[in-house]
Amino acid sequence: MRLFSKTVKQQAMTADLAGQVQQLLLPKSPPVCDWSCIGVRNRMAEDLGGDFFDFLPAADGCQAVMIGDVVGHGPSAAVVMGLLYGYIHSKLQAVCSVHQVVDQVNAFLKSFAARSQTHDHLFSTTLFFGIIDPLSLKLDYVNAGHPPALVRRGGEILALHSTTQPLGFFDVPENSVRTILFQKHDRWLLYTDEITGPMTGARLKALPSALTTWQKWLKQHPQTEVLSIDTGYSRDYTQDPYADYYVNRKGFFSFFKPGPGEEEKALVAGITMDGTARAYPLDLLRQKKALTDSLNGTALTVDFTPESDQIRIRTADDEEITPLILYWFVWKGMYPESDLFKGNSN
């Protein structure tokens, strides 16, 4: 136990030191210039991460601005972020073309991704990269899959949406460069870790699904064809890689404390009605096959079909309620006030 505690402490100290080193890469203050006033704030969710930003003088005297977010979290994202950060710095010493910089960064990431079929996806990033001419206040930019930069002009908000896909996957077309001419008193906001777009705030419709085996599926749908197992990865698709994860009901996350009779990694079927959440254990459904319940005054029947692992939840008016099938600790994280069905309740 002492050895374990010492190892954990050493790992925490190493992560803390690595986080401090990564912070040294990021600018401590914005550039001093007479054509704009710039403010920054950086707050990391963890010691290490893939978010980055900087203000860099270009070779022709213009000002480059970049902000991005490497795929993944923690140490892996931090390593790729460091590689990427240094590469962009070096390119700006000789190149002043927005497209050339972004295109070369993309090729740089793809060259590393080609070295692995397992970790190739980690060598990718979103990136907003632009170069401003201080005299004309013209900004040429490429937004590679990053949340849109926002420009406030009077009472209007202009969104600089994505102009191409995130880097590390496909070529960057030349027509991905856009231009905006800033005006006096414009305010420009760049940020990371946001989900934005025309559907922001909308609630997606849940579609019916089942967590089942290929054997059961094939028995129910014998005409099903597997188009290909050539996915580019050397994996044995005849075995479930998560088999052990299903069997072990103990979780890995200290933030979740299961209640009496609860298991962190028990599979549940979760639903919400008028702001109230409830989860039905799959173990109980497999045992009982059918349950009755009442949620927010609405009578419910919950039916389980073992042949297909299908779960149907309906009201007395035969209205279908689509459940979400996941682990109890995940559902509880999404809906902290949710209870776990343990018998007929009112």
N, C-alpha and C positions, 0 to 999 in steps of 0.2 A: 504493500500500500504506500509506503514511504517513497519507493522508487517511482511508482506511478505518479504520485503527487509532484515529485521533483521533475519528472519528465513533462508533465502538464505545465508546470511553472516555467520551465525552460522554453517550451513552445510558445507560451504567452509572451515571454520576454523577446523572443526572436521575432514574433509577429509585430510586436510593438516597435521594435527597432526598424524592421523593414518598412512599417508604416511611416515612421519619421523620415527615413531616407526618401521614400516616395514623395512625401510632402515637399522635400527640398527641390524636386523637379518642377513643381508648380510655382507660378509667380506669386510673390508675397504682396505685390502692389501693382496697380495698372501703370501703363506708361504715362509720363508727363508730356502733354502736348497742348498746343494752343487752339486747336480746332474742335476739341471735344472734352467732355468730362466723363471719366470712366470709373465705375465702381464694381467690385467683385466680392463674392462670398462663396466659400467652399466649405461644405460640411459633409464629411464622409460617413456613410452608414456603418462601416467597419474599419478596422485598421488598414486594410488593403482593398483596393478596388480598381476598376477600369475607367473611371471618369477622368477626363483631362481637359485642360483649356490653356490658352496662352495668347499673348500679344507679342508679335515678332516683327521687327523691322525688316522689310524686304530689301533686296539688293539695290533697287532703284529709288529708295527713299520712301516708298509707300509703307503702309502699315498692314500687316497680315493679322487676322483674327481667326482663331480656331477653337472649336469645342467638340468633344466627342465622347463616346461611351463604348468601350471594348466589350465584346460578348463575354458573358460569364461574370463570376464574382470572385473575390478573394485573391489568393496568390497567383493563380493562372492569369487572371485579367490584369493584375498588376505587372506581371512580367511582360506581357504583350504590350501593355500601355507604355512601359519604359522603352521597349524597342521602337515603337511607333513614334514616341515623343522625340527621341534622338534623331530618328530618320528625317522627320519633317524639319527639325532645326537645321540639319545639314543641307537639305535641298533648298531651303530659302536663301542660302548664301549665294546661290548661282541662278536660281530659277524664279521668275516673277510672274509666270503664267499660272492662273488658278487651275486650269484644266491639266497642265503638265504636272503640277505638284500632286493633285489628287490622283491622276492616272498613275504616277510613279509610286505613290503610297499604296495604291491598289495592287500593283504588280509586286511590290515588296511583300505584302501580306500573302498574296497567292503563292509566292515562292516558298514561304515557310509552310503554308498549308499543304503544299504538295509533298512534304516530307512525311506526312502521317495520314493514314486513313481513319485513325481513331480520334485524333485531336485536331483535325483540320478545321473544324468549325470554330475553334477558339481563336483562330487568326483572322478575325473579322471585327469590324467596328462601324458604328455610325460616325459621321463627321460633317460638321458644318465648317467649311473653310472659305474665307473671303479675303480679298485684298482691297484696301481703301486708298484712294488717291486723296491726300489731305487738301489739295488745291481745289479740286472739283467736287469733293465729297461723293464721288462715284464708287460704289461697291460692286465688284464682280465676285460672284460666289457660286459654290456648288454645295448643295445640301444632300449628302449621301445618307438618306434614311433617318436623319436626325429629327427630333421634334421641331416644328417650325419656329424659326426666330420671329419675334413680334416687333413691329415698328408702330409706335403710337405717334400719329400725326394729327394734332388737334384733337377732335373727338372721334377720330377714326383709327381702327386697328388694322394694320397691313400684316399679313402672315406670309413669311418666306418659306413656303412648303418644300418638301423633299423634291429634288430634281432628278435623282437617280437612286439606285438601290444601295444598301450598305456595302462597304468595301470588303474585298477579300473573296468575292464569289465570281462576279462577271466583269467584263470590260466596262469602262466608263465612257459613254458617248460624248463627243465634243459638244453636242447641243444641250448638255446638262448644265452649262454655265448660264447664269442669269445675272441681270444688272439692275440695281436700284440707285437712284440719285437721292441722297439724303438732303433734307431741307433744314433750315435753321429751326431749332427747338424740337426736332424729332427726338424721340426716345426709343432706344433699341434694346430689346431683352433677348438674351440667349440663356439656355438652361438645359439640364439633363434630367433623366429619370422621370419623365412625364409621359403619359399616354394621351395623345390628342388626336383630333380629327373630326370629320363631320358627324360621326356617331357618338361623340363624347357625351356621356350621361344617359345614353339609351340602354335599355335592358335587353339583352339578347334572348331570343326564344330558345328554351331548352328542347333538345330533340331526344326521343327515346333511345336508350342504349342498354347493353347488357355486358357484364363482365363474365365471360364464359371461356370454355376451352375450344380449341380447334376441333377436337373429337366430337363435342356436343354440337357445335355449329354445323359440321359436315353432315351429321346425322339428320339435323333439321333441314339443311339445305344441300342435298347431295350434288346438285349441279354446280356448286361453287367451284371456280377455277382460280388457282394461284397464277397470276400473270408472270411473276418472276421473283426469284429470291436473290438475284444478282443486284445487290444494293451498293456494291463497292466496298463492303466491309466483310472481313473474314470472320463470320460468326456462324455458329451452329443453330440454324433456325428450327431444328427438330426438338430443341430443348428450351424451356422457359428460363431466361437468365435471372428472373426474379423469384424463382421457386422458394429459395431460402428466406427471402424477404417476406413472403406471404406467411410462412410457417411461424417465424419468430414474431410474437405479438408485442414484444417490448420495443419501444421506440428509442431513438438516439437523441432526443431533444429534451433538455432539462426544463424548458419553459412550460411544458405541459404536465400537469399532475392529474392523472385519471382519478375519478371518484370510486367509491366502493363498488366492486363488481364490474368495473370498466377496464377495458384494455386499449392502450394507445393505438395499436395498429389493427383493431377490429374493423372490418369493412362494414360500412353503413350505407343506407339509402336516405339521403337528406332531402327535405323539402322545406319551403317557406310559404306561409300564407298570411297575408296582411301584416307583414313585419315580424311574425312569430316563426321560429325555426324549430324543427324536430328531426331526429335521426332514428331510423329503424335498423337494428343490428341484423346483418345478413345471417348470422348464426341462428338467431331466433326465427327468422323467416324460413330458413331451411328446415327447421324443426317443426314449426307450426303450419307452414304452407299458407295460412291466411290469418290476418289480424284485423280487428276492428278498433277504431280510435275516434277521437273527436278533438279537433284543433280549432281554436277560436270559434267554437259553437258549430262547426261544420263536421258532420259525420263522415268518416272515411273508412274505406276497406282497402287493405293492403294484401295483394295476392302474389304468391311466388310460384313460378313454374319451374320445377327442378330440371326438366328435360332441356330447357333452353336458358336457364338462369335468368329468365325475364321477370321483372318486378313491375306490377301495375298498381297504381294508387288512384282510386276514384272516389268521387263524392256520391251522395245519395242521388243526385241528379245525373249521374253517370259522366260527370265532367272529369277528364283525364288530368292528373297532376304528374308531371314528369320529374322523377327523383334524380338526384345527382349521386352517383356511387363512388365513394372514396373512403379513405381511412378516417376513423373517428377523430384523431388528433388534428387532421387537416380541416375537417368540417367544423370542429370546435374553434380552430383558429380563425375561420371565416365568420362564424356566428358564435361568439363567446357566450351568448345567453341561451343557446340551444340546449334542450334537454335530450336525453337518450331514452327512447321508449323501452320500458321494461315490463309492460303488461297493459291491459286495457285501461286507459286514462280518460279523464274528462277535462 
